[in-house]
Amino acid sequence: MKKKLLSFLFSICCILVLPINAFAVNTETEQQQKEQKTVIAKQITISEKEFANIEKLQIFWARGQVTINKSPDKNVYITEKSYIKPKESETVSTFIKNDTLTINDNNSLPYLSIKGFVDTEQLQKLLKEYYNTEYDLEISLPEKQYKEFYFKTTNADYILENHTIDTMISETVNGTVEYKNIKANNINSNSINGNILLHSDVQSQQYYLKSVNGNIDAVFSVFPTSLFTNTVNGSITLTLPENDGFSISKSKLKTTKNLNSSFSLKDANNKKIYKNGKIVLDIVCINGSVTLKRLENI
């Protein structure tokens, strides 16, 4: 009986100690994430002549952050930053074929599995190795009309700003997508476990925004005439200017109880209608909330 009691007390102690150890691991890891990546892993310059016929951009990246902005001249500047100096074979690489520039992440540690770990010291060592191989990518592109940007990222955030593109396509897992001052004919963003953010200076003829386990937050200075948004287990927030009218389907919302609107919506058959209801906003939301805001209320 005494042995059983001691065993029971030992089990309770283990339960109490483990969360503290886990907290210590998380705290140290979070601190590392806040540190700035100051080591220049690699720099690449693509000359105006080499880039003259490029109309498409492809990026494949894992972990860290990708930022694309405007070049100060007609060259392309690519900078990779990290916590520590990586092997040359693991740094960013570029490839030009026909009218397409491809940028690849060559990191040899694409994922982290901590299943079965009990030794927190060993786990902390692995986490440090993991975050040491988290690289940020900065790309400065010359200003011109691009045909297509295609981004595929895992565990990485990316920011795209100050460019004009016919078609923008992104596929992200565990990362936030952010657009600033972009002009496009078509913006197509798909995200799993991440958010999609559009600033008010983004303008496109068509928007296709889809997120699973993430939120969509889009601000429009010009009312969108072709908009599709879809979330599963997430929220949709659309900030819209005053307009002549729009409608949304109640059956697609699956969440009419969590619909909040600064616009006075009326019920008509299976729709929610504002004014003339001519422009259809295709909003699909499952297990989430939808908020429609007026632009002037921000």
PyMOL commands that set and color helices and strands:
alter all, ss='L'
color gray80, all
select helices_A, chain A and resi 2-34+48-51+88-90+120-132+250-253+256-258+295-297
alter helices_A, ss='H'
color red, helices_A
select strands_A, chain A and resi 39-46+56-70+76-82+93-97+100-104+136-141+145-173+177-192+196-198+203-212+216-219+227-232+236-240+245-249+259-261+266-268+271-275+279-286+290-294
alter strands_A, ss='S'
color yellow, strands_A
deselect
rebuild
show_as cartoon
